[in-house]
Amino acid sequence: MSWTYRVRKKAINAAEIEYGIIEYYTTAESDGWTENLMAPISIVAPDDPLTLDELRWQLMAMLRALDEPILEDKD
C-alpha cells in the first residue's frame, strides 16, 4: 500500500461545499481515502528540532496535493 495527500470536495448542503486535505491510499485491490480532514502536526521533544523535517515533509506533500485532481465525495 502507498499513500499521499489529496484534496477532497464534499457537498455539505445545497449552498455549501467543503474542501480539505485528506490521506489518499492505493492498494493492489483498490484506491481509497480517509474520511477526516488532515491538519499538519508534529509532536516533538523540546530539544529535538530535527523532527521538524517530518512536519516540513507533510506540508510539502499537502501542497503537492493541490496540483492533483480533486476527489469528489459522492455522499
N, CA, C and O atoms as a Tripos MOL2 file, in Angstrom:
@<TRIPOS>MOLECULE
protein
  300   299    75     0     0
PROTEIN
NO_CHARGES

@<TRIPOS>ATOM
      1 N           0.8450   -1.1740    0.0000 N.3       1 MET1
      2 CA          0.0000    0.0000    0.0000 C.3       1 MET1
      3 C           0.8920    1.2390    0.0000 C.2       1 MET1
      4 O           1.9220    1.2840    0.6720 O.2       1 MET1
      5 N           0.4780    2.2280   -0.7580 N.am      2 SER2
      6 CA          1.1580    3.5150   -0.7150 C.3       2 SER2
      7 C           0.1140    4.6040   -0.4740 C.2       2 SER2
      8 O          -1.0700    4.4160   -0.7510 O.2       2 SER2
      9 N           0.5620    5.7250    0.0380 N.am      3 TRP3
     10 CA         -0.3780    6.7980    0.3100 C.3       3 TRP3
     11 C           0.2680    8.1470    0.0720 C.2       3 TRP3
     12 O           1.4920    8.2820    0.0490 O.2       3 TRP3
     13 N          -0.5830    9.1360   -0.1030 N.am      4 THR4
     14 CA         -0.1800   10.5180   -0.2750 C.3       4 THR4
     15 C          -1.3350   11.3910    0.1950 C.2       4 THR4
     16 O          -2.2850   10.8800    0.7880 O.2       4 THR4
     17 N          -1.2770   12.6580   -0.0470 N.am      5 TYR5
     18 CA         -2.3700   13.5560    0.2840 C.3       5 TYR5
     19 C          -3.0900   13.9730   -0.9850 C.2       5 TYR5
     20 O          -2.4780   14.0550   -2.0500 O.2       5 TYR5
     21 N          -4.3890   14.2380   -0.8800 N.am      6 ARG6
     22 CA         -5.1880   14.7610   -1.9920 C.3       6 ARG6
     23 C          -6.2110   15.7370   -1.4390 C.2       6 ARG6
     24 O          -6.4850   15.7610   -0.2390 O.2       6 ARG6
     25 N          -6.7710   16.5390   -2.3320 N.am      7 VAL7
     26 CA         -7.8540   17.4520   -1.9660 C.3       7 VAL7
     27 C          -9.1710   16.7190   -2.1590 C.2       7 VAL7
     28 O          -9.3870   16.0780   -3.1880 O.2       7 VAL7
     29 N         -10.0620   16.8150   -1.1570 N.am      8 ARG8
     30 CA        -11.3900   16.2100   -1.2390 C.3       8 ARG8
     31 C         -12.4320   17.3180   -1.2670 C.2       8 ARG8
     32 O         -12.3260   18.3000   -0.5320 O.2       8 ARG8
     33 N         -13.4390   17.1560   -2.1220 N.am      9 LYS9
     34 CA        -14.5530   18.0890   -2.2340 C.3       9 LYS9
     35 C         -15.8110   17.3580   -1.7810 C.2       9 LYS9
     36 O         -16.0850   16.2480   -2.2370 O.2       9 LYS9
     37 N         -16.5770   17.9790   -0.8850 N.am     10 LYS10
     38 CA        -17.7790   17.3330   -0.3690 C.3      10 LYS10
     39 C         -18.8840   18.3720   -0.2370 C.2      10 LYS10
     40 O         -18.6780   19.4380    0.3430 O.2      10 LYS10
     41 N         -20.0530   18.0580   -0.7740 N.am     11 ALA11
     42 CA        -21.2090   18.9430   -0.6280 C.3      11 ALA11
     43 C         -21.7730   18.7770    0.7750 C.2      11 ALA11
     44 O         -22.1440   17.6720    1.1710 O.2      11 ALA11
     45 N         -21.8370   19.8600    1.5210 N.am     12 ILE12
     46 CA        -22.4100   19.8430    2.8670 C.3      12 ILE12
     47 C         -23.9210   19.9570    2.7670 C.2      12 ILE12
     48 O         -24.6540   19.2310    3.4390 O.2      12 ILE12
     49 N         -24.3790   20.8650    1.9290 N.am     13 ASN13
     50 CA        -25.8040   21.0240    1.6050 C.3      13 ASN13
     51 C         -25.8530   21.7430    0.2580 C.2      13 ASN13
     52 O         -24.8280   21.8790   -0.4090 O.2      13 ASN13
     53 N         -27.0310   22.2020   -0.1440 N.am     14 ALA14
     54 CA        -27.1670   22.8280   -1.4650 C.3      14 ALA14
     55 C         -26.3830   24.1310   -1.5870 C.2      14 ALA14
     56 O         -26.0800   24.5620   -2.6990 O.2      14 ALA14
     57 N         -26.0510   24.7630   -0.4690 N.am     15 ALA15
     58 CA        -25.3940   26.0650   -0.5080 C.3      15 ALA15
     59 C         -23.9230   26.0340   -0.0880 C.2      15 ALA15
     60 O         -23.2270   27.0390   -0.2310 O.2      15 ALA15
     61 N         -23.4330   24.8950    0.4290 N.am     16 GLU16
     62 CA        -22.0710   24.8530    0.9550 C.3      16 GLU16
     63 C         -21.3010   23.6420    0.4440 C.2      16 GLU16
     64 O         -21.8130   22.5240    0.3950 O.2      16 GLU16
     65 N         -20.0590   23.9030    0.0670 N.am     17 ILE17
     66 CA        -19.1360   22.8450   -0.3480 C.3      17 ILE17
     67 C         -17.9090   22.9330    0.5460 C.2      17 ILE17
     68 O         -17.4050   24.0220    0.8210 O.2      17 ILE17
     69 N         -17.4350   21.7790    0.9970 N.am     18 GLU18
     70 CA        -16.2600   21.7110    1.8530 C.3      18 GLU18
     71 C         -15.0940   21.1590    1.0470 C.2      18 GLU18
     72 O         -15.2370   20.1480    0.3590 O.2      18 GLU18
     73 N         -13.9440   21.8150    1.1290 N.am     19 TYR19
     74 CA        -12.7030   21.3180    0.5480 C.3      19 TYR19
     75 C         -11.7430   21.0460    1.6930 C.2      19 TYR19
     76 O         -11.7110   21.7920    2.6720 O.2      19 TYR19
     77 N         -10.9690   19.9920    1.5770 N.am     20 GLY20
     78 CA         -9.9930   19.6990    2.6090 C.3      20 GLY20
     79 C          -8.9290   18.7520    2.1030 C.2      20 GLY20
     80 O          -9.1010   18.1020    1.0730 O.2      20 GLY20
     81 N          -7.8410   18.6780    2.8230 N.am     21 ILE21
     82 CA         -6.7530   17.7470    2.5180 C.3      21 ILE21
     83 C          -7.0310   16.4430    3.2600 C.2      21 ILE21
     84 O          -7.3300   16.4530    4.4540 O.2      21 ILE21
     85 N          -6.9340   15.3290    2.5540 N.am     22 ILE22
     86 CA         -7.1540   14.0010    3.1410 C.3      22 ILE22
     87 C          -5.9810   13.0960    2.7800 C.2      22 ILE22
     88 O          -5.2140   13.3990    1.8660 O.2      22 ILE22
     89 N          -5.8470   11.9900    3.4970 N.am     23 GLU23
     90 CA         -4.8660   10.9730    3.1260 C.3      23 GLU23
     91 C          -5.5060   10.0770    2.0650 C.2      23 GLU23
     92 O          -6.6210    9.5850    2.2400 O.2      23 GLU23
     93 N          -4.7910    9.8770    0.9770 N.am     24 TYR24
     94 CA         -5.2590    9.0630   -0.1410 C.3      24 TYR24
     95 C          -4.3280    7.8660   -0.2660 C.2      24 TYR24
     96 O          -3.1070    8.0210   -0.2490 O.2      24 TYR24
     97 N          -4.8970    6.6780   -0.3900 N.am     25 TYR25
     98 CA         -4.0500    5.4900   -0.4610 C.3      25 TYR25
     99 C          -4.4480    4.6010   -1.6280 C.2      25 TYR25
    100 O          -5.5970    4.6040   -2.0700 O.2      25 TYR25
    101 N          -3.4840    3.8480   -2.1130 N.am     26 THR26
    102 CA         -3.7160    2.8810   -3.1750 C.3      26 THR26
    103 C          -3.2020    1.5170   -2.7220 C.2      26 THR26
    104 O          -2.1560    1.4100   -2.0810 O.2      26 THR26
    105 N          -3.9470    0.4970   -3.0650 N.am     27 THR27
    106 CA         -3.5220   -0.8730   -2.8110 C.3      27 THR27
    107 C          -3.6330   -1.6370   -4.1270 C.2      27 THR27
    108 O          -4.0950   -1.0870   -5.1270 O.2      27 THR27
    109 N          -3.2230   -2.8710   -4.1310 N.am     28 ALA28
    110 CA         -3.3400   -3.6900   -5.3320 C.3      28 ALA28
    111 C          -4.8020   -3.8850   -5.7140 C.2      28 ALA28
    112 O          -5.1180   -4.0230   -6.8960 O.2      28 ALA28
    113 N          -5.6990   -3.8970   -4.7250 N.am     29 GLU29
    114 CA         -7.1180   -4.1540   -4.9790 C.3      29 GLU29
    115 C          -7.9180   -2.8950   -5.3090 C.2      29 GLU29
    116 O          -8.8230   -2.9420   -6.1420 O.2      29 GLU29
    117 N          -7.5950   -1.7690   -4.6630 N.am     30 SER30
    118 CA         -8.4230   -0.5780   -4.8650 C.3      30 SER30
    119 C          -7.7190    0.6710   -4.3320 C.2      30 SER30
    120 O          -6.6510    0.6020   -3.7250 O.2      30 SER30
    121 N          -8.3550    1.8010   -4.5810 N.am     31 ASP31
    122 CA         -7.9100    3.0790   -4.0390 C.3      31 ASP31
    123 C          -8.9190    3.5260   -2.9990 C.2      31 ASP31
    124 O         -10.0580    3.0600   -3.0020 O.2      31 ASP31
    125 N          -8.5180    4.4210   -2.1100 N.am     32 GLY32
    126 CA         -9.4490    4.9340   -1.1200 C.3      32 GLY32
    127 C          -8.8620    6.1310   -0.4150 C.2      32 GLY32
    128 O          -7.7510    6.5680   -0.7120 O.2      32 GLY32
    129 N          -9.6250    6.6530    0.5240 N.am     33 TRP33
    130 CA         -9.1310    7.7900    1.2770 C.3      33 TRP33
    131 C          -9.7300    7.8200    2.6630 C.2      33 TRP33
    132 O         -10.7370    7.1730    2.9490 O.2      33 TRP33
    133 N          -9.0810    8.5910    3.5130 N.am     34 THR34
    134 CA         -9.5630    8.7390    4.8750 C.3      34 THR34
    135 C         -10.7660    9.6710    4.8810 C.2      34 THR34
    136 O         -10.9070   10.5080    3.9890 O.2      34 THR34
    137 N         -11.6240    9.5350    5.8700 N.am     35 GLU35
    138 CA        -12.8200   10.3660    5.9660 C.3      35 GLU35
    139 C         -12.5270   11.7220    6.5980 C.2      35 GLU35
    140 O         -13.1490   12.7190    6.2310 O.2      35 GLU35
    141 N         -11.6010   11.7720    7.5310 N.am     36 ASN36
    142 CA        -11.3440   13.0030    8.2640 C.3      36 ASN36
    143 C         -10.3540   13.8850    7.5290 C.2      36 ASN36
    144 O          -9.3930   13.4010    6.9300 O.2      36 ASN36
    145 N         -10.6000   15.1860    7.5830 N.am     37 LEU37
    146 CA         -9.6580   16.1280    7.0060 C.3      37 LEU37
    147 C          -8.3830   16.1220    7.8310 C.2      37 LEU37
    148 O          -8.4200   15.9340    9.0470 O.2      37 LEU37
    149 N          -7.2570   16.3300    7.1650 N.am     38 MET38
    150 CA         -5.9640   16.2620    7.8210 C.3      38 MET38
    151 C          -5.4650   17.6690    8.1420 C.2      38 MET38
    152 O          -5.7280   18.6180    7.4040 O.2      38 MET38
    153 N          -4.7580   17.7820    9.2310 N.am     39 ALA39
    154 CA         -4.0550   19.0070    9.5870 C.3      39 ALA39
    155 C          -2.6040   18.6200    9.8360 C.2      39 ALA39
    156 O          -2.3390   17.5870   10.4520 O.2      39 ALA39
    157 N          -1.6570   19.4350    9.3660 N.am     40 PRO40
    158 CA         -0.2620   19.0790    9.6280 C.3      40 PRO40
    159 C           0.0290   19.1420   11.1220 C.2      40 PRO40
    160 O          -0.3370   20.1060   11.7940 O.2      40 PRO40
    161 N           0.6830   18.1210   11.6310 N.am     41 ILE41
    162 CA          1.0050   18.0880   13.0550 C.3      41 ILE41
    163 C           2.2890   17.3000   13.2510 C.2      41 ILE41
    164 O           2.5270   16.2910   12.5880 O.2      41 ILE41
    165 N           3.0920   17.7690   14.1540 N.am     42 SER42
    166 CA          4.2870   17.0370   14.5270 C.3      42 SER42
    167 C           4.5170   17.2590   16.0120 C.2      42 SER42
    168 O           4.6400   18.4000   16.4590 O.2      42 SER42
    169 N           4.5760   16.1950   16.7690 N.am     43 ILE43
    170 CA          4.8150   16.2730   18.2060 C.3      43 ILE43
    171 C           6.2740   15.9170   18.4470 C.2      43 ILE43
    172 O           6.7270   14.8220   18.1150 O.2      43 ILE43
    173 N           6.9870   16.8490   19.0220 N.am     44 VAL44
    174 CA          8.4290   16.6610   19.1830 C.3      44 VAL44
    175 C           8.8510   16.9910   20.6040 C.2      44 VAL44
    176 O           8.1490   17.6960   21.3280 O.2      44 VAL44
    177 N          10.0050   16.4720   20.9890 N.am     45 ALA45
    178 CA         10.6210   16.8540   22.2610 C.3      45 ALA45
    179 C          11.2230   18.2460   22.0950 C.2      45 ALA45
    180 O          11.7000   18.5830   21.0110 O.2      45 ALA45
    181 N          11.2070   19.0590   23.1500 N.am     46 PRO46
    182 CA         11.7200   20.4310   23.0370 C.3      46 PRO46
    183 C          13.1600   20.5180   22.5450 C.2      46 PRO46
    184 O          13.5360   21.5200   21.9360 O.2      46 PRO46
    185 N          13.9640   19.5100   22.7900 N.am     47 ASP47
    186 CA         15.3710   19.5590   22.3830 C.3      47 ASP47
    187 C          15.6410   18.7790   21.0930 C.2      47 ASP47
    188 O          16.7910   18.4310   20.8250 O.2      47 ASP47
    189 N          14.6210   18.4970   20.2940 N.am     48 ASP48
    190 CA         14.7890   17.6820   19.0890 C.3      48 ASP48
    191 C          14.2570   18.4080   17.8510 C.2      48 ASP48
    192 O          13.2240   18.0100   17.3120 O.2      48 ASP48
    193 N          14.9330   19.4590   17.3880 N.am     49 PRO49
    194 CA         14.4240   20.2090   16.2410 C.3      49 PRO49
    195 C          14.4920   19.4480   14.9250 C.2      49 PRO49
    196 O          13.8320   19.8460   13.9650 O.2      49 PRO49
    197 N          15.2680   18.3700   14.8420 N.am     50 LEU50
    198 CA         15.3840   17.6240   13.5930 C.3      50 LEU50
    199 C          14.0700   16.9730   13.1760 C.2      50 LEU50
    200 O          13.8680   16.7070   11.9910 O.2      50 LEU50
    201 N          13.1820   16.7150   14.1170 N.am     51 THR51
    202 CA         11.9140   16.0990   13.7510 C.3      51 THR51
    203 C          10.9890   17.0900   13.0460 C.2      51 THR51
    204 O           9.9350   16.6940   12.5480 O.2      51 THR51
    205 N          11.3610   18.3630   12.9950 N.am     52 LEU52
    206 CA         10.5970   19.3180   12.1990 C.3      52 LEU52
    207 C          10.6650   18.9740   10.7130 C.2      52 LEU52
    208 O           9.8320   19.4280    9.9290 O.2      52 LEU52
    209 N          11.6580   18.1740   10.3270 N.am     53 ASP53
    210 CA         11.7190   17.7180    8.9380 C.3      53 ASP53
    211 C          10.4720   16.9340    8.5650 C.2      53 ASP53
    212 O          10.0070   17.0250    7.4290 O.2      53 ASP53
    213 N           9.9250   16.1700    9.4930 N.am     54 GLU54
    214 CA          8.7020   15.4190    9.2120 C.3      54 GLU54
    215 C           7.5290   16.3720    8.9650 C.2      54 GLU54
    216 O           6.7460   16.1570    8.0390 O.2      54 GLU54
    217 N           7.4010   17.4020    9.7680 N.am     55 LEU55
    218 CA          6.3480   18.3900    9.5640 C.3      55 LEU55
    219 C           6.5290   19.1040    8.2250 C.2      55 LEU55
    220 O           5.5570   19.3530    7.5110 O.2      55 LEU55
    221 N           7.7720   19.4300    7.8900 N.am     56 ARG56
    222 CA          8.0580   20.0670    6.6030 C.3      56 ARG56
    223 C           7.6470   19.1420    5.4560 C.2      56 ARG56
    224 O           7.0730   19.5970    4.4670 O.2      56 ARG56
    225 N           7.9410   17.8440    5.5870 N.am     57 TRP57
    226 CA          7.5650   16.8870    4.5440 C.3      57 TRP57
    227 C           6.0420   16.8440    4.3930 C.2      57 TRP57
    228 O           5.5320   16.8360    3.2730 O.2      57 TRP57
    229 N           5.3140   16.8150    5.5180 N.am     58 GLN58
    230 CA          3.8500   16.7920    5.4570 C.3      58 GLN58
    231 C           3.3080   18.0250    4.7350 C.2      58 GLN58
    232 O           2.4330   17.9120    3.8760 O.2      58 GLN58
    233 N           3.8210   19.1830    5.0810 N.am     59 LEU59
    234 CA          3.3440   20.4160    4.4520 C.3      59 LEU59
    235 C           3.6330   20.4240    2.9540 C.2      59 LEU59
    236 O           2.7770   20.8230    2.1640 O.2      59 LEU59
    237 N           4.8180   19.9930    2.5540 N.am     60 MET60
    238 CA          5.1640   19.9520    1.1350 C.3      60 MET60
    239 C           4.2810   18.9530    0.3850 C.2      60 MET60
    240 O           3.8440   19.2260   -0.7330 O.2      60 MET60
    241 N           4.0210   17.8000    0.9980 N.am     61 ALA61
    242 CA          3.1480   16.8060    0.3640 C.3      61 ALA61
    243 C           1.7290   17.3480    0.2330 C.2      61 ALA61
    244 O           1.0610   17.0870   -0.7670 O.2      61 ALA61
    245 N           1.2620   18.0940    1.2240 N.am     62 MET62
    246 CA         -0.0700   18.6890    1.1500 C.3      62 MET62
    247 C          -0.1310   19.7360    0.0420 C.2      62 MET62
    248 O          -1.1410   19.8400   -0.6530 O.2      62 MET62
    249 N           0.9330   20.5090   -0.1270 N.am     63 LEU63
    250 CA          0.9670   21.4880   -1.2160 C.3      63 LEU63
    251 C           0.9440   20.8030   -2.5830 C.2      63 LEU63
    252 O           0.2800   21.2780   -3.5040 O.2      63 LEU63
    253 N           1.6600   19.6980   -2.7150 N.am     64 ARG64
    254 CA          1.6550   18.9550   -3.9840 C.3      64 ARG64
    255 C           0.2570   18.4270   -4.3000 C.2      64 ARG64
    256 O          -0.0960   18.2760   -5.4700 O.2      64 ARG64
    257 N          -0.5390   18.1460   -3.2720 N.am     65 ALA65
    258 CA         -1.9000   17.6550   -3.4840 C.3      65 ALA65
    259 C          -2.7580   18.6660   -4.2420 C.2      65 ALA65
    260 O          -3.7170   18.2880   -4.9150 O.2      65 ALA65
    261 N          -2.4190   19.9380   -4.1350 N.am     66 LEU66
    262 CA         -3.1840   20.9710   -4.8360 C.3      66 LEU66
    263 C          -3.0280   20.8740   -6.3460 C.2      66 LEU66
    264 O          -3.8380   21.4340   -7.0840 O.2      66 LEU66
    265 N          -2.0080   20.1790   -6.8140 N.am     67 ASP67
    266 CA         -1.7750   20.0140   -8.2490 C.3      67 ASP67
    267 C          -2.4170   18.7400   -8.8040 C.2      67 ASP67
    268 O          -2.3890   18.5150  -10.0140 O.2      67 ASP67
    269 N          -2.9860   17.9190   -7.9480 N.am     68 GLU68
    270 CA         -3.6160   16.6620   -8.3570 C.3      68 GLU68
    271 C          -5.1170   16.8760   -8.5810 C.2      68 GLU68
    272 O          -5.6750   17.8580   -8.0930 O.2      68 GLU68
    273 N          -5.7760   15.9690   -9.3130 N.am     69 PRO69
    274 CA         -7.2190   16.0830   -9.4740 C.3      69 PRO69
    275 C          -7.9330   16.0200   -8.1000 C.2      69 PRO69
    276 O          -7.5000   15.3100   -7.1930 O.2      69 PRO69
    277 N          -9.0090   16.7640   -7.9820 N.am     70 ILE70
    278 CA         -9.7900   16.7930   -6.7400 C.3      70 ILE70
    279 C         -10.6680   15.5620   -6.6830 C.2      70 ILE70
    280 O         -11.3020   15.1940   -7.6720 O.2      70 ILE70
    281 N         -10.7030   14.9190   -5.5140 N.am     71 LEU71
    282 CA        -11.5660   13.7680   -5.2960 C.3      71 LEU71
    283 C         -12.9240   14.2650   -4.8190 C.2      71 LEU71
    284 O         -12.9960   15.0780   -3.8980 O.2      71 LEU71
    285 N         -14.0010   13.7860   -5.4350 N.am     72 GLU72
    286 CA        -15.3310   14.2290   -5.0410 C.3      72 GLU72
    287 C         -16.0130   13.1610   -4.2150 C.2      72 GLU72
    288 O         -16.1170   12.0060   -4.6280 O.2      72 GLU72
    289 N         -16.4760   13.5610   -3.0420 N.am     73 ASP73
    290 CA        -17.2340   12.6830   -2.1630 C.3      73 ASP73
    291 C         -18.6440   12.5680   -2.7150 C.2      73 ASP73
    292 O         -19.2980   13.5870   -2.9350 O.2      73 ASP73
    293 N         -19.1220   11.3780   -2.9420 N.am     74 LYS74
    294 CA        -20.4310   11.1750   -3.5610 C.3      74 LYS74
    295 C         -21.5690   11.0490   -2.5510 C.2      74 LYS74
    296 O         -22.7060   10.7860   -2.9420 O.2      74 LYS74
    297 N         -21.2890   11.2290   -1.2690 N.am     75 ASP75
    298 CA        -22.3380   11.1000   -0.2360 C.3      75 ASP75
    299 C         -23.3000   12.2460   -0.2630 C.2      75 ASP75
    300 O         -24.2350   12.2860    0.5370 O.2      75 ASP75
@<TRIPOS>BOND
     1     1     2 1
     2     2     3 1
     3     3     4 2
     4     3     5 am
     5     5     6 1
     6     6     7 1
     7     7     8 2
     8     7     9 am
     9     9    10 1
    10    10    11 1
    11    11    12 2
    12    11    13 am
    13    13    14 1
    14    14    15 1
    15    15    16 2
    16    15    17 am
    17    17    18 1
    18    18    19 1
    19    19    20 2
    20    19    21 am
    21    21    22 1
    22    22    23 1
    23    23    24 2
    24    23    25 am
    25    25    26 1
    26    26    27 1
    27    27    28 2
    28    27    29 am
    29    29    30 1
    30    30    31 1
    31    31    32 2
    32    31    33 am
    33    33    34 1
    34    34    35 1
    35    35    36 2
    36    35    37 am
    37    37    38 1
    38    38    39 1
    39    39    40 2
    40    39    41 am
    41    41    42 1
    42    42    43 1
    43    43    44 2
    44    43    45 am
    45    45    46 1
    46    46    47 1
    47    47    48 2
    48    47    49 am
    49    49    50 1
    50    50    51 1
    51    51    52 2
    52    51    53 am
    53    53    54 1
    54    54    55 1
    55    55    56 2
    56    55    57 am
    57    57    58 1
    58    58    59 1
    59    59    60 2
    60    59    61 am
    61    61    62 1
    62    62    63 1
    63    63    64 2
    64    63    65 am
    65    65    66 1
    66    66    67 1
    67    67    68 2
    68    67    69 am
    69    69    70 1
    70    70    71 1
    71    71    72 2
    72    71    73 am
    73    73    74 1
    74    74    75 1
    75    75    76 2
    76    75    77 am
    77    77    78 1
    78    78    79 1
    79    79    80 2
    80    79    81 am
    81    81    82 1
    82    82    83 1
    83    83    84 2
    84    83    85 am
    85    85    86 1
    86    86    87 1
    87    87    88 2
    88    87    89 am
    89    89    90 1
    90    90    91 1
    91    91    92 2
    92    91    93 am
    93    93    94 1
    94    94    95 1
    95    95    96 2
    96    95    97 am
    97    97    98 1
    98    98    99 1
    99    99   100 2
   100    99   101 am
   101   101   102 1
   102   102   103 1
   103   103   104 2
   104   103   105 am
   105   105   106 1
   106   106   107 1
   107   107   108 2
   108   107   109 am
   109   109   110 1
   110   110   111 1
   111   111   112 2
   112   111   113 am
   113   113   114 1
   114   114   115 1
   115   115   116 2
   116   115   117 am
   117   117   118 1
   118   118   119 1
   119   119   120 2
   120   119   121 am
   121   121   122 1
   122   122   123 1
   123   123   124 2
   124   123   125 am
   125   125   126 1
   126   126   127 1
   127   127   128 2
   128   127   129 am
   129   129   130 1
   130   130   131 1
   131   131   132 2
   132   131   133 am
   133   133   134 1
   134   134   135 1
   135   135   136 2
   136   135   137 am
   137   137   138 1
   138   138   139 1
   139   139   140 2
   140   139   141 am
   141   141   142 1
   142   142   143 1
   143   143   144 2
   144   143   145 am
   145   145   146 1
   146   146   147 1
   147   147   148 2
   148   147   149 am
   149   149   150 1
   150   150   151 1
   151   151   152 2
   152   151   153 am
   153   153   154 1
   154   154   155 1
   155   155   156 2
   156   155   157 am
   157   157   158 1
   158   158   159 1
   159   159   160 2
   160   159   161 am
   161   161   162 1
   162   162   163 1
   163   163   164 2
   164   163   165 am
   165   165   166 1
   166   166   167 1
   167   167   168 2
   168   167   169 am
   169   169   170 1
   170   170   171 1
   171   171   172 2
   172   171   173 am
   173   173   174 1
   174   174   175 1
   175   175   176 2
   176   175   177 am
   177   177   178 1
   178   178   179 1
   179   179   180 2
   180   179   181 am
   181   181   182 1
   182   182   183 1
   183   183   184 2
   184   183   185 am
   185   185   186 1
   186   186   187 1
   187   187   188 2
   188   187   189 am
   189   189   190 1
   190   190   191 1
   191   191   192 2
   192   191   193 am
   193   193   194 1
   194   194   195 1
   195   195   196 2
   196   195   197 am
   197   197   198 1
   198   198   199 1
   199   199   200 2
   200   199   201 am
   201   201   202 1
   202   202   203 1
   203   203   204 2
   204   203   205 am
   205   205   206 1
   206   206   207 1
   207   207   208 2
   208   207   209 am
   209   209   210 1
   210   210   211 1
   211   211   212 2
   212   211   213 am
   213   213   214 1
   214   214   215 1
   215   215   216 2
   216   215   217 am
   217   217   218 1
   218   218   219 1
   219   219   220 2
   220   219   221 am
   221   221   222 1
   222   222   223 1
   223   223   224 2
   224   223   225 am
   225   225   226 1
   226   226   227 1
   227   227   228 2
   228   227   229 am
   229   229   230 1
   230   230   231 1
   231   231   232 2
   232   231   233 am
   233   233   234 1
   234   234   235 1
   235   235   236 2
   236   235   237 am
   237   237   238 1
   238   238   239 1
   239   239   240 2
   240   239   241 am
   241   241   242 1
   242   242   243 1
   243   243   244 2
   244   243   245 am
   245   245   246 1
   246   246   247 1
   247   247   248 2
   248   247   249 am
   249   249   250 1
   250   250   251 1
   251   251   252 2
   252   251   253 am
   253   253   254 1
   254   254   255 1
   255   255   256 2
   256   255   257 am
   257   257   258 1
   258   258   259 1
   259   259   260 2
   260   259   261 am
   261   261   262 1
   262   262   263 1
   263   263   264 2
   264   263   265 am
   265   265   266 1
   266   266   267 1
   267   267   268 2
   268   267   269 am
   269   269   270 1
   270   270   271 1
   271   271   272 2
   272   271   273 am
   273   273   274 1
   274   274   275 1
   275   275   276 2
   276   275   277 am
   277   277   278 1
   278   278   279 1
   279   279   280 2
   280   279   281 am
   281   281   282 1
   282   282   283 1
   283   283   284 2
   284   283   285 am
   285   285   286 1
   286   286   287 1
   287   287   288 2
   288   287   289 am
   289   289   290 1
   290   290   291 1
   291   291   292 2
   292   291   293 am
   293   293   294 1
   294   294   295 1
   295   295   296 2
   296   295   297 am
   297   297   298 1
   298   298   299 1
   299   299   300 2
@<TRIPOS>SUBSTRUCTURE
     1 MET1         2 RESIDUE 1 A MET
     2 SER2         6 RESIDUE 1 A SER
     3 TRP3        10 RESIDUE 1 A TRP
     4 THR4        14 RESIDUE 1 A THR
     5 TYR5        18 RESIDUE 1 A TYR
     6 ARG6        22 RESIDUE 1 A ARG
     7 VAL7        26 RESIDUE 1 A VAL
     8 ARG8        30 RESIDUE 1 A ARG
     9 LYS9        34 RESIDUE 1 A LYS
    10 LYS10       38 RESIDUE 1 A LYS
    11 ALA11       42 RESIDUE 1 A ALA
    12 ILE12       46 RESIDUE 1 A ILE
    13 ASN13       50 RESIDUE 1 A ASN
    14 ALA14       54 RESIDUE 1 A ALA
    15 ALA15       58 RESIDUE 1 A ALA
    16 GLU16       62 RESIDUE 1 A GLU
    17 ILE17       66 RESIDUE 1 A ILE
    18 GLU18       70 RESIDUE 1 A GLU
    19 TYR19       74 RESIDUE 1 A TYR
    20 GLY20       78 RESIDUE 1 A GLY
    21 ILE21       82 RESIDUE 1 A ILE
    22 ILE22       86 RESIDUE 1 A ILE
    23 GLU23       90 RESIDUE 1 A GLU
    24 TYR24       94 RESIDUE 1 A TYR
    25 TYR25       98 RESIDUE 1 A TYR
    26 THR26      102 RESIDUE 1 A THR
    27 THR27      106 RESIDUE 1 A THR
    28 ALA28      110 RESIDUE 1 A ALA
    29 GLU29      114 RESIDUE 1 A GLU
    30 SER30      118 RESIDUE 1 A SER
    31 ASP31      122 RESIDUE 1 A ASP
    32 GLY32      126 RESIDUE 1 A GLY
    33 TRP33      130 RESIDUE 1 A TRP
    34 THR34      134 RESIDUE 1 A THR
    35 GLU35      138 RESIDUE 1 A GLU
    36 ASN36      142 RESIDUE 1 A ASN
    37 LEU37      146 RESIDUE 1 A LEU
    38 MET38      150 RESIDUE 1 A MET
    39 ALA39      154 RESIDUE 1 A ALA
    40 PRO40      158 RESIDUE 1 A PRO
    41 ILE41      162 RESIDUE 1 A ILE
    42 SER42      166 RESIDUE 1 A SER
    43 ILE43      170 RESIDUE 1 A ILE
    44 VAL44      174 RESIDUE 1 A VAL
    45 ALA45      178 RESIDUE 1 A ALA
    46 PRO46      182 RESIDUE 1 A PRO
    47 ASP47      186 RESIDUE 1 A ASP
    48 ASP48      190 RESIDUE 1 A ASP
    49 PRO49      194 RESIDUE 1 A PRO
    50 LEU50      198 RESIDUE 1 A LEU
    51 THR51      202 RESIDUE 1 A THR
    52 LEU52      206 RESIDUE 1 A LEU
    53 ASP53      210 RESIDUE 1 A ASP
    54 GLU54      214 RESIDUE 1 A GLU
    55 LEU55      218 RESIDUE 1 A LEU
    56 ARG56      222 RESIDUE 1 A ARG
    57 TRP57      226 RESIDUE 1 A TRP
    58 GLN58      230 RESIDUE 1 A GLN
    59 LEU59      234 RESIDUE 1 A LEU
    60 MET60      238 RESIDUE 1 A MET
    61 ALA61      242 RESIDUE 1 A ALA
    62 MET62      246 RESIDUE 1 A MET
    63 LEU63      250 RESIDUE 1 A LEU
    64 ARG64      254 RESIDUE 1 A ARG
    65 ALA65      258 RESIDUE 1 A ALA
    66 LEU66      262 RESIDUE 1 A LEU
    67 ASP67      266 RESIDUE 1 A ASP
    68 GLU68      270 RESIDUE 1 A GLU
    69 PRO69      274 RESIDUE 1 A PRO
    70 ILE70      278 RESIDUE 1 A ILE
    71 LEU71      282 RESIDUE 1 A LEU
    72 GLU72      286 RESIDUE 1 A GLU
    73 ASP73      290 RESIDUE 1 A ASP
    74 LYS74      294 RESIDUE 1 A LYS
    75 ASP75      298 RESIDUE 1 A ASP
